[in-house]
């Protein structure tokens, strides 16, 4: 499953890949709700620690959601 908006046909890696992000920030960047992000993570059996998500985890989330993993 891939999410994109009409302006660009694929989701880009976040421009803030060098810093930690919250789930809210990631969901907002993807154009989805936090609940939808949670559902996608659960669907792909991605288990993450509480709190901020670091670049390694963020990259993993984006690759799964973009279908490149």
DRENKOL-819475 format. One record per atom (N, C-alpha, C): residue number from 1; residue in three letters; atom name; x, y, z. Coordinates in steps of 0.001 Angstrom, whole numbers, padded with zeros to 6 digits. Example, Ala and Ser with C-alpha at 12.3 -4.5 7.8 and 13.67 -1.06 7.14 Angstrom:
<atoms>
<atom><n>1</n><res>Ala</res><atom>N</atom><c1>013190</c1><c2>-005690</c2><c3>007800</c3></atom>
<atom><n>1</n><res>Ala</res><atom>CA</atom><c1>012300</c1><c2>-004500</c2><c3>007800</c3></atom>
<atom><n>1</n><res>Ala</res><atom>C</atom><c1>013200</c1><c2>-003300</c2><c3>007800</c3></atom>
<atom><n>2</n><res>Ser</res><atom>N</atom><c1>012850</c1><c2>-002250</c2><c3>007080</c3></atom>
<atom><n>2</n><res>Ser</res><atom>CA</atom><c1>013670</c1><c2>-001060</c2><c3>007140</c3></atom>
<atom><n>2</n><res>Ser</res><atom>C</atom><c1>012900</c1><c2>000030</c2><c3>007870</c3></atom>
</atoms>
This chain:
<atoms>
<atom><n>1</n><res>Unk</res><atom>N</atom><c1>000839</c1><c2>-001164</c2><c3>000000</c3></atom>
<atom><n>1</n><res>Unk</res><atom>CA</atom><c1>000000</c1><c2>000000</c2><c3>000000</c3></atom>
<atom><n>1</n><res>Unk</res><atom>C</atom><c1>000883</c1><c2>001225</c2><c3>000000</c3></atom>
<atom><n>2</n><res>Unk</res><atom>N</atom><c1>000592</c1><c2>002166</c2><c3>-000870</c3></atom>
<atom><n>2</n><res>Unk</res><atom>CA</atom><c1>001409</c1><c2>003360</c2><c3>-000993</c3></atom>
<atom><n>2</n><res>Unk</res><atom>C</atom><c1>000519</c1><c2>004591</c2><c3>-000881</c3></atom>
<atom><n>3</n><res>Unk</res><atom>N</atom><c1>001001</c1><c2>005594</c2><c3>-000188</c3></atom>
<atom><n>3</n><res>Unk</res><atom>CA</atom><c1>000259</c1><c2>006824</c2><c3>-000029</c3></atom>
<atom><n>3</n><res>Unk</res><atom>C</atom><c1>000990</c1><c2>007927</c2><c3>-000751</c3></atom>
<atom><n>4</n><res>Unk</res><atom>N</atom><c1>000244</c1><c2>008730</c2><c3>-001487</c3></atom>
<atom><n>4</n><res>Unk</res><atom>CA</atom><c1>000856</c1><c2>009872</c2><c3>-002149</c3></atom>
<atom><n>4</n><res>Unk</res><atom>C</atom><c1>-000198</c1><c2>010929</c2><c3>-002399</c3></atom>
<atom><n>5</n><res>Unk</res><atom>N</atom><c1>000235</c1><c2>012143</c2><c3>-002620</c3></atom>
<atom><n>5</n><res>Unk</res><atom>CA</atom><c1>-000712</c1><c2>013190</c2><c3>-002965</c3></atom>
<atom><n>5</n><res>Unk</res><atom>C</atom><c1>-000595</c1><c2>013473</c2><c3>-004451</c3></atom>
<atom><n>6</n><res>Unk</res><atom>N</atom><c1>-001485</c1><c2>014300</c2><c3>-004959</c3></atom>
<atom><n>6</n><res>Unk</res><atom>CA</atom><c1>-001500</c1><c2>014545</c2><c3>-006392</c3></atom>
<atom><n>6</n><res>Unk</res><atom>C</atom><c1>-000305</c1><c2>015367</c2><c3>-006863</c3></atom>
<atom><n>7</n><res>Unk</res><atom>N</atom><c1>000339</c1><c2>016095</c2><c3>-005976</c3></atom>
<atom><n>7</n><res>Unk</res><atom>CA</atom><c1>001474</c1><c2>016931</c2><c3>-006363</c3></atom>
<atom><n>7</n><res>Unk</res><atom>C</atom><c1>002706</c1><c2>016104</c2><c3>-006724</c3></atom>
<atom><n>8</n><res>Unk</res><atom>N</atom><c1>002897</c1><c2>014986</c2><c3>-006025</c3></atom>
<atom><n>8</n><res>Unk</res><atom>CA</atom><c1>004017</c1><c2>014114</c2><c3>-006372</c3></atom>
<atom><n>8</n><res>Unk</res><atom>C</atom><c1>003548</c1><c2>012676</c2><c3>-006273</c3></atom>
<atom><n>9</n><res>Unk</res><atom>N</atom><c1>004072</c1><c2>011824</c2><c3>-007114</c3></atom>
<atom><n>9</n><res>Unk</res><atom>CA</atom><c1>003580</c1><c2>010453</c2><c3>-007208</c3></atom>
<atom><n>9</n><res>Unk</res><atom>C</atom><c1>004187</c1><c2>009495</c2><c3>-006209</c3></atom>
<atom><n>10</n><res>Unk</res><atom>N</atom><c1>005139</c1><c2>009929</c2><c3>-005433</c3></atom>
<atom><n>10</n><res>Unk</res><atom>CA</atom><c1>005697</c1><c2>009056</c2><c3>-004409</c3></atom>
<atom><n>10</n><res>Unk</res><atom>C</atom><c1>006098</c1><c2>009882</c2><c3>-003209</c3></atom>
<atom><n>11</n><res>Unk</res><atom>N</atom><c1>006064</c1><c2>009249</c2><c3>-002072</c3></atom>
<atom><n>11</n><res>Unk</res><atom>CA</atom><c1>006450</c1><c2>009926</c2><c3>-000841</c3></atom>
<atom><n>11</n><res>Unk</res><atom>C</atom><c1>007956</c1><c2>009991</c2><c3>-000768</c3></atom>
<atom><n>12</n><res>Unk</res><atom>N</atom><c1>008448</c1><c2>011136</c2><c3>-000394</c3></atom>
<atom><n>12</n><res>Unk</res><atom>CA</atom><c1>009877</c1><c2>011324</c2><c3>-000239</c3></atom>
<atom><n>12</n><res>Unk</res><atom>C</atom><c1>010276</c1><c2>011003</c2><c3>001189</c3></atom>
<atom><n>13</n><res>Unk</res><atom>N</atom><c1>011527</c1><c2>010651</c2><c3>001390</c3></atom>
<atom><n>13</n><res>Unk</res><atom>CA</atom><c1>012037</c1><c2>010501</c2><c3>002740</c3></atom>
<atom><n>13</n><res>Unk</res><atom>C</atom><c1>011914</c1><c2>011863</c2><c3>003407</c3></atom>
<atom><n>14</n><res>Unk</res><atom>N</atom><c1>011685</c1><c2>011892</c2><c3>004689</c3></atom>
<atom><n>14</n><res>Unk</res><atom>CA</atom><c1>011529</c1><c2>013188</c2><c3>005349</c3></atom>
<atom><n>14</n><res>Unk</res><atom>C</atom><c1>012797</c1><c2>014021</c2><c3>005228</c3></atom>
<atom><n>15</n><res>Unk</res><atom>N</atom><c1>012612</c1><c2>015321</c2><c3>005107</c3></atom>
<atom><n>15</n><res>Unk</res><atom>CA</atom><c1>013775</c1><c2>016199</c2><c3>004998</c3></atom>
<atom><n>15</n><res>Unk</res><atom>C</atom><c1>014497</c1><c2>016301</c2><c3>006335</c3></atom>
<atom><n>16</n><res>Unk</res><atom>N</atom><c1>013837</c1><c2>015869</c2><c3>007392</c3></atom>
<atom><n>16</n><res>Unk</res><atom>CA</atom><c1>014418</c1><c2>015927</c2><c3>008724</c3></atom>
<atom><n>16</n><res>Unk</res><atom>C</atom><c1>014936</c1><c2>014557</c2><c3>009145</c3></atom>
<atom><n>17</n><res>Unk</res><atom>N</atom><c1>015447</c1><c2>013789</c2><c3>008186</c3></atom>
<atom><n>17</n><res>Unk</res><atom>CA</atom><c1>015893</c1><c2>012425</c2><c3>008458</c3></atom>
<atom><n>17</n><res>Unk</res><atom>C</atom><c1>017056</c1><c2>012362</c2><c3>009441</c3></atom>
<atom><n>18</n><res>Unk</res><atom>N</atom><c1>017665</c1><c2>013481</c2><c3>009707</c3></atom>
<atom><n>18</n><res>Unk</res><atom>CA</atom><c1>018789</c1><c2>013484</c2><c3>010631</c3></atom>
<atom><n>18</n><res>Unk</res><atom>C</atom><c1>018366</c1><c2>013780</c2><c3>012068</c3></atom>
<atom><n>19</n><res>Unk</res><atom>N</atom><c1>017064</c1><c2>013896</c2><c3>012321</c3></atom>
<atom><n>19</n><res>Unk</res><atom>CA</atom><c1>016594</c1><c2>014152</c2><c3>013682</c3></atom>
<atom><n>19</n><res>Unk</res><atom>C</atom><c1>015417</c1><c2>013238</c2><c3>014014</c3></atom>
<atom><n>20</n><res>Unk</res><atom>N</atom><c1>015153</c1><c2>013101</c2><c3>015269</c3></atom>
<atom><n>20</n><res>Unk</res><atom>CA</atom><c1>014043</c1><c2>012282</c2><c3>015731</c3></atom>
<atom><n>20</n><res>Unk</res><atom>C</atom><c1>012723</c1><c2>012980</c2><c3>015416</c3></atom>
<atom><n>21</n><res>Unk</res><atom>N</atom><c1>011679</c1><c2>012182</c2><c3>015202</c3></atom>
<atom><n>21</n><res>Unk</res><atom>CA</atom><c1>010352</c1><c2>012715</c2><c3>014912</c3></atom>
<atom><n>21</n><res>Unk</res><atom>C</atom><c1>009316</c1><c2>011977</c2><c3>015752</c3></atom>
<atom><n>22</n><res>Unk</res><atom>N</atom><c1>008213</c1><c2>012637</c2><c3>016001</c3></atom>
<atom><n>22</n><res>Unk</res><atom>CA</atom><c1>007110</c1><c2>011978</c2><c3>016687</c3></atom>
<atom><n>22</n><res>Unk</res><atom>C</atom><c1>006248</c1><c2>011256</c2><c3>015662</c3></atom>
<atom><n>23</n><res>Unk</res><atom>N</atom><c1>005393</c1><c2>010379</c2><c3>016137</c3></atom>
<atom><n>23</n><res>Unk</res><atom>CA</atom><c1>004462</c1><c2>009697</c2><c3>015246</c3></atom>
<atom><n>23</n><res>Unk</res><atom>C</atom><c1>003518</c1><c2>010697</c2><c3>014588</c3></atom>
<atom><n>24</n><res>Unk</res><atom>N</atom><c1>003135</c1><c2>011736</c2><c3>015319</c3></atom>
<atom><n>24</n><res>Unk</res><atom>CA</atom><c1>002287</c1><c2>012793</c2><c3>014749</c3></atom>
<atom><n>24</n><res>Unk</res><atom>C</atom><c1>002970</c1><c2>013469</c2><c3>013564</c3></atom>
<atom><n>25</n><res>Unk</res><atom>N</atom><c1>004240</c1><c2>013785</c2><c3>013714</c3></atom>
<atom><n>25</n><res>Unk</res><atom>CA</atom><c1>004981</c1><c2>014441</c2><c3>012633</c3></atom>
<atom><n>25</n><res>Unk</res><atom>C</atom><c1>005098</c1><c2>013538</c2><c3>011409</c3></atom>
<atom><n>26</n><res>Unk</res><atom>N</atom><c1>005355</c1><c2>012264</c2><c3>011639</c3></atom>
<atom><n>26</n><res>Unk</res><atom>CA</atom><c1>005474</c1><c2>011314</c2><c3>010526</c3></atom>
<atom><n>26</n><res>Unk</res><atom>C</atom><c1>004133</c1><c2>011185</c2><c3>009815</c3></atom>
<atom><n>27</n><res>Unk</res><atom>N</atom><c1>003060</c1><c2>011012</c2><c3>010581</c3></atom>
<atom><n>27</n><res>Unk</res><atom>CA</atom><c1>001723</c1><c2>010884</c2><c3>009994</c3></atom>
<atom><n>27</n><res>Unk</res><atom>C</atom><c1>001367</c1><c2>012139</c2><c3>009191</c3></atom>
<atom><n>28</n><res>Unk</res><atom>N</atom><c1>001641</c1><c2>013305</c2><c3>009753</c3></atom>
<atom><n>28</n><res>Unk</res><atom>CA</atom><c1>001348</c1><c2>014561</c2><c3>009066</c3></atom>
<atom><n>28</n><res>Unk</res><atom>C</atom><c1>002134</c1><c2>014647</c2><c3>007755</c3></atom>
<atom><n>29</n><res>Unk</res><atom>N</atom><c1>003397</c1><c2>014247</c2><c3>007784</c3></atom>
<atom><n>29</n><res>Unk</res><atom>CA</atom><c1>004233</c1><c2>014265</c2><c3>006591</c3></atom>
<atom><n>29</n><res>Unk</res><atom>C</atom><c1>003694</c1><c2>013315</c2><c3>005521</c3></atom>
<atom><n>30</n><res>Unk</res><atom>N</atom><c1>003145</c1><c2>012195</c2><c3>005956</c3></atom>
<atom><n>30</n><res>Unk</res><atom>CA</atom><c1>002579</c1><c2>011215</c2><c3>005018</c3></atom>
<atom><n>30</n><res>Unk</res><atom>C</atom><c1>001177</c1><c2>011583</c2><c3>004557</c3></atom>
<atom><n>31</n><res>Unk</res><atom>N</atom><c1>000565</c1><c2>012538</c2><c3>005234</c3></atom>
<atom><n>31</n><res>Unk</res><atom>CA</atom><c1>-000795</c1><c2>012940</c2><c3>004870</c3></atom>
<atom><n>31</n><res>Unk</res><atom>C</atom><c1>-001854</c1><c2>011967</c2><c3>005373</c3></atom>
<atom><n>32</n><res>Unk</res><atom>N</atom><c1>-001543</c1><c2>011274</c2><c3>006478</c3></atom>
<atom><n>32</n><res>Unk</res><atom>CA</atom><c1>-002477</c1><c2>010322</c2><c3>007067</c3></atom>
<atom><n>32</n><res>Unk</res><atom>C</atom><c1>-002642</c1><c2>010644</c2><c3>008550</c3></atom>
<atom><n>33</n><res>Unk</res><atom>N</atom><c1>-003660</c1><c2>010053</c2><c3>009161</c3></atom>
<atom><n>33</n><res>Unk</res><atom>CA</atom><c1>-003854</c1><c2>010278</c2><c3>010596</c3></atom>
<atom><n>33</n><res>Unk</res><atom>C</atom><c1>-002892</c1><c2>009413</c2><c3>011397</c3></atom>
<atom><n>34</n><res>Unk</res><atom>N</atom><c1>-002721</c1><c2>009774</c2><c3>012657</c3></atom>
<atom><n>34</n><res>Unk</res><atom>CA</atom><c1>-001867</c1><c2>008982</c2><c3>013544</c3></atom>
<atom><n>34</n><res>Unk</res><atom>C</atom><c1>-002439</c1><c2>007578</c2><c3>013716</c3></atom>
<atom><n>35</n><res>Unk</res><atom>N</atom><c1>-003775</c1><c2>007472</c2><c3>013734</c3></atom>
<atom><n>35</n><res>Unk</res><atom>CA</atom><c1>-004426</c1><c2>006165</c2><c3>013855</c3></atom>
<atom><n>35</n><res>Unk</res><atom>C</atom><c1>-004131</c1><c2>005294</c2><c3>012638</c3></atom>
<atom><n>36</n><res>Unk</res><atom>N</atom><c1>-004166</c1><c2>005881</c2><c3>011453</c3></atom>
<atom><n>36</n><res>Unk</res><atom>CA</atom><c1>-003854</c1><c2>005130</c2><c3>010235</c3></atom>
<atom><n>36</n><res>Unk</res><atom>C</atom><c1>-002399</c1><c2>004684</c2><c3>010242</c3></atom>
<atom><n>37</n><res>Unk</res><atom>N</atom><c1>-001502</c1><c2>005561</c2><c3>010710</c3></atom>
<atom><n>37</n><res>Unk</res><atom>CA</atom><c1>-000095</c1><c2>005182</c2><c3>010825</c3></atom>
<atom><n>37</n><res>Unk</res><atom>C</atom><c1>000046</c1><c2>003999</c2><c3>011769</c3></atom>
<atom><n>38</n><res>Unk</res><atom>N</atom><c1>-000622</c1><c2>004065</c2><c3>012920</c3></atom>
<atom><n>38</n><res>Unk</res><atom>CA</atom><c1>-000573</c1><c2>002970</c2><c3>013892</c3></atom>
<atom><n>38</n><res>Unk</res><atom>C</atom><c1>-001077</c1><c2>001677</c2><c3>013249</c3></atom>
<atom><n>39</n><res>Unk</res><atom>N</atom><c1>-002176</c1><c2>001767</c2><c3>012494</c3></atom>
<atom><n>39</n><res>Unk</res><atom>CA</atom><c1>-002745</c1><c2>000587</c2><c3>011840</c3></atom>
<atom><n>39</n><res>Unk</res><atom>C</atom><c1>-001768</c1><c2>-000003</c2><c3>010817</c3></atom>
<atom><n>40</n><res>Unk</res><atom>N</atom><c1>-001102</c1><c2>000850</c2><c3>010044</c3></atom>
<atom><n>40</n><res>Unk</res><atom>CA</atom><c1>-000129</c1><c2>000374</c2><c3>009060</c3></atom>
<atom><n>40</n><res>Unk</res><atom>C</atom><c1>001064</c1><c2>-000293</c2><c3>009733</c3></atom>
<atom><n>41</n><res>Unk</res><atom>N</atom><c1>001530</c1><c2>000302</c2><c3>010831</c3></atom>
<atom><n>41</n><res>Unk</res><atom>CA</atom><c1>002652</c1><c2>-000294</c2><c3>011556</c3></atom>
<atom><n>41</n><res>Unk</res><atom>C</atom><c1>002253</c1><c2>-001665</c2><c3>012100</c3></atom>
<atom><n>42</n><res>Unk</res><atom>N</atom><c1>001062</c1><c2>-001758</c2><c3>012637</c3></atom>
<atom><n>42</n><res>Unk</res><atom>CA</atom><c1>000573</c1><c2>-003028</c2><c3>013166</c3></atom>
<atom><n>42</n><res>Unk</res><atom>C</atom><c1>000411</c1><c2>-004056</c2><c3>012047</c3></atom>
<atom><n>43</n><res>Unk</res><atom>N</atom><c1>-000124</c1><c2>-003616</c2><c3>010921</c3></atom>
<atom><n>43</n><res>Unk</res><atom>CA</atom><c1>-000339</c1><c2>-004489</c2><c3>009761</c3></atom>
<atom><n>43</n><res>Unk</res><atom>C</atom><c1>000976</c1><c2>-005085</c2><c3>009258</c3></atom>
<atom><n>44</n><res>Unk</res><atom>N</atom><c1>002036</c1><c2>-004311</c2><c3>009321</c3></atom>
<atom><n>44</n><res>Unk</res><atom>CA</atom><c1>003350</c1><c2>-004758</c2><c3>008854</c3></atom>
<atom><n>44</n><res>Unk</res><atom>C</atom><c1>004206</c1><c2>-005305</c2><c3>009990</c3></atom>
<atom><n>45</n><res>Unk</res><atom>N</atom><c1>003593</c1><c2>-005482</c2><c3>011147</c3></atom>
<atom><n>45</n><res>Unk</res><atom>CA</atom><c1>004253</c1><c2>-006052</c2><c3>012328</c3></atom>
<atom><n>45</n><res>Unk</res><atom>C</atom><c1>005521</c1><c2>-005293</c2><c3>012707</c3></atom>
<atom><n>46</n><res>Unk</res><atom>N</atom><c1>005426</c1><c2>-003961</c2><c3>012666</c3></atom>
<atom><n>46</n><res>Unk</res><atom>CA</atom><c1>006539</c1><c2>-003106</c2><c3>013068</c3></atom>
<atom><n>46</n><res>Unk</res><atom>C</atom><c1>006300</c1><c2>-002692</c2><c3>014511</c3></atom>
<atom><n>47</n><res>Unk</res><atom>N</atom><c1>007190</c1><c2>-003100</c2><c3>015387</c3></atom>
<atom><n>47</n><res>Unk</res><atom>CA</atom><c1>007083</c1><c2>-002757</c2><c3>016798</c3></atom>
<atom><n>47</n><res>Unk</res><atom>C</atom><c1>008170</c1><c2>-001744</c2><c3>017131</c3></atom>
<atom><n>48</n><res>Unk</res><atom>N</atom><c1>007744</c1><c2>-000628</c2><c3>017682</c3></atom>
<atom><n>48</n><res>Unk</res><atom>CA</atom><c1>008675</c1><c2>000448</c2><c3>017998</c3></atom>
<atom><n>48</n><res>Unk</res><atom>C</atom><c1>008563</c1><c2>000818</c2><c3>019468</c3></atom>
<atom><n>49</n><res>Unk</res><atom>N</atom><c1>009651</c1><c2>001328</c2><c3>020005</c3></atom>
<atom><n>49</n><res>Unk</res><atom>CA</atom><c1>009653</c1><c2>001796</c2><c3>021387</c3></atom>
<atom><n>49</n><res>Unk</res><atom>C</atom><c1>008786</c1><c2>003046</c2><c3>021501</c3></atom>
<atom><n>50</n><res>Unk</res><atom>N</atom><c1>008363</c1><c2>003319</c2><c3>022709</c3></atom>
<atom><n>50</n><res>Unk</res><atom>CA</atom><c1>007590</c1><c2>004541</c2><c3>022951</c3></atom>
<atom><n>50</n><res>Unk</res><atom>C</atom><c1>008466</c1><c2>005762</c2><c3>022772</c3></atom>
<atom><n>51</n><res>Unk</res><atom>N</atom><c1>007824</c1><c2>006897</c2><c3>022548</c3></atom>
<atom><n>51</n><res>Unk</res><atom>CA</atom><c1>008548</c1><c2>008156</c2><c3>022463</c3></atom>
<atom><n>51</n><res>Unk</res><atom>C</atom><c1>008970</c1><c2>008500</c2><c3>021051</c3></atom>
<atom><n>52</n><res>Unk</res><atom>N</atom><c1>010031</c1><c2>009269</c2><c3>020967</c3></atom>
<atom><n>52</n><res>Unk</res><atom>CA</atom><c1>010522</c1><c2>009730</c2><c3>019672</c3></atom>
<atom><n>52</n><res>Unk</res><atom>C</atom><c1>011032</c1><c2>008570</c2><c3>018825</c3></atom>
<atom><n>53</n><res>Unk</res><atom>N</atom><c1>010856</c1><c2>008713</c2><c3>017515</c3></atom>
<atom><n>53</n><res>Unk</res><atom>CA</atom><c1>011381</c1><c2>007733</c2><c3>016566</c3></atom>
<atom><n>53</n><res>Unk</res><atom>C</atom><c1>012619</c1><c2>008326</c2><c3>015915</c3></atom>
<atom><n>54</n><res>Unk</res><atom>N</atom><c1>013659</c1><c2>007526</c2><c3>015834</c3></atom>
<atom><n>54</n><res>Unk</res><atom>CA</atom><c1>014935</c1><c2>008002</c2><c3>015334</c3></atom>
<atom><n>54</n><res>Unk</res><atom>C</atom><c1>015106</c1><c2>007671</c2><c3>013849</c3></atom>
<atom><n>55</n><res>Unk</res><atom>N</atom><c1>016063</c1><c2>008314</c2><c3>013183</c3></atom>
<atom><n>55</n><res>Unk</res><atom>CA</atom><c1>016200</c1><c2>008178</c2><c3>011731</c3></atom>
<atom><n>55</n><res>Unk</res><atom>C</atom><c1>016145</c1><c2>006747</c2><c3>011199</c3></atom>
<atom><n>56</n><res>Unk</res><atom>N</atom><c1>016750</c1><c2>005805</c2><c3>011886</c3></atom>
<atom><n>56</n><res>Unk</res><atom>CA</atom><c1>016724</c1><c2>004413</c2><c3>011425</c3></atom>
<atom><n>56</n><res>Unk</res><atom>C</atom><c1>015287</c1><c2>003903</c2><c3>011350</c3></atom>
<atom><n>57</n><res>Unk</res><atom>N</atom><c1>014501</c1><c2>004155</c2><c3>012392</c3></atom>
<atom><n>57</n><res>Unk</res><atom>CA</atom><c1>013103</c1><c2>003724</c2><c3>012410</c3></atom>
<atom><n>57</n><res>Unk</res><atom>C</atom><c1>012265</c1><c2>004497</c2><c3>011403</c3></atom>
<atom><n>58</n><res>Unk</res><atom>N</atom><c1>012526</c1><c2>005792</c2><c3>011283</c3></atom>
<atom><n>58</n><res>Unk</res><atom>CA</atom><c1>011783</c1><c2>006624</c2><c3>010341</c3></atom>
<atom><n>58</n><res>Unk</res><atom>C</atom><c1>011992</c1><c2>006121</c2><c3>008921</c3></atom>
<atom><n>59</n><res>Unk</res><atom>N</atom><c1>013236</c1><c2>005819</c2><c3>008562</c3></atom>
<atom><n>59</n><res>Unk</res><atom>CA</atom><c1>013527</c1><c2>005295</c2><c3>007225</c3></atom>
<atom><n>59</n><res>Unk</res><atom>C</atom><c1>012800</c1><c2>003982</c2><c3>006979</c3></atom>
<atom><n>60</n><res>Unk</res><atom>N</atom><c1>012779</c1><c2>003130</c2><c3>007988</c3></atom>
<atom><n>60</n><res>Unk</res><atom>CA</atom><c1>012081</c1><c2>001848</c2><c3>007884</c3></atom>
<atom><n>60</n><res>Unk</res><atom>C</atom><c1>010588</c1><c2>002051</c2><c3>007648</c3></atom>
<atom><n>61</n><res>Unk</res><atom>N</atom><c1>009982</c1><c2>002975</c2><c3>008361</c3></atom>
<atom><n>61</n><res>Unk</res><atom>CA</atom><c1>008550</c1><c2>003271</c2><c3>008203</c3></atom>
<atom><n>61</n><res>Unk</res><atom>C</atom><c1>008269</c1><c2>003756</c2><c3>006799</c3></atom>
<atom><n>62</n><res>Unk</res><atom>N</atom><c1>009057</c1><c2>004724</c2><c3>006313</c3></atom>
<atom><n>62</n><res>Unk</res><atom>CA</atom><c1>008837</c1><c2>005272</c2><c3>004981</c3></atom>
<atom><n>62</n><res>Unk</res><atom>C</atom><c1>009030</c1><c2>004213</c2><c3>003893</c3></atom>
<atom><n>63</n><res>Unk</res><atom>N</atom><c1>010023</c1><c2>003340</c2><c3>004040</c3></atom>
<atom><n>63</n><res>Unk</res><atom>CA</atom><c1>010234</c1><c2>002313</c2><c3>003020</c3></atom>
<atom><n>63</n><res>Unk</res><atom>C</atom><c1>009089</c1><c2>001312</c2><c3>003000</c3></atom>
<atom><n>64</n><res>Unk</res><atom>N</atom><c1>008563</c1><c2>000956</c2><c3>004148</c3></atom>
<atom><n>64</n><res>Unk</res><atom>CA</atom><c1>007419</c1><c2>000034</c2><c3>004206</c3></atom>
<atom><n>64</n><res>Unk</res><atom>C</atom><c1>006184</c1><c2>000668</c2><c3>003582</c3></atom>
<atom><n>65</n><res>Unk</res><atom>N</atom><c1>005899</c1><c2>001895</c2><c3>003958</c3></atom>
<atom><n>65</n><res>Unk</res><atom>CA</atom><c1>004699</c1><c2>002561</c2><c3>003472</c3></atom>
<atom><n>65</n><res>Unk</res><atom>C</atom><c1>004801</c1><c2>002879</c2><c3>001989</c3></atom>
<atom><n>66</n><res>Unk</res><atom>N</atom><c1>006001</c1><c2>003176</c2><c3>001507</c3></atom>
<atom><n>66</n><res>Unk</res><atom>CA</atom><c1>006195</c1><c2>003427</c2><c3>000075</c3></atom>
<atom><n>66</n><res>Unk</res><atom>C</atom><c1>006267</c1><c2>002142</c2><c3>-000731</c3></atom>
<atom><n>67</n><res>Unk</res><atom>N</atom><c1>006341</c1><c2>001014</c2><c3>-000044</c3></atom>
<atom><n>67</n><res>Unk</res><atom>CA</atom><c1>006412</c1><c2>-000265</c2><c3>-000749</c3></atom>
<atom><n>67</n><res>Unk</res><atom>C</atom><c1>007769</c1><c2>-000575</c2><c3>-001322</c3></atom>
<atom><n>68</n><res>Unk</res><atom>N</atom><c1>008822</c1><c2>000020</c2><c3>-000772</c3></atom>
<atom><n>68</n><res>Unk</res><atom>CA</atom><c1>010173</c1><c2>-000228</c2><c3>-001288</c3></atom>
<atom><n>68</n><res>Unk</res><atom>C</atom><c1>010946</c1><c2>-001213</c2><c3>-000444</c3></atom>
<atom><n>69</n><res>Unk</res><atom>N</atom><c1>010278</c1><c2>-001796</c2><c3>000547</c3></atom>
<atom><n>69</n><res>Unk</res><atom>CA</atom><c1>010980</c1><c2>-002757</c2><c3>001417</c3></atom>
<atom><n>69</n><res>Unk</res><atom>C</atom><c1>010541</c1><c2>-004157</c2><c3>001089</c3></atom>
</atoms>
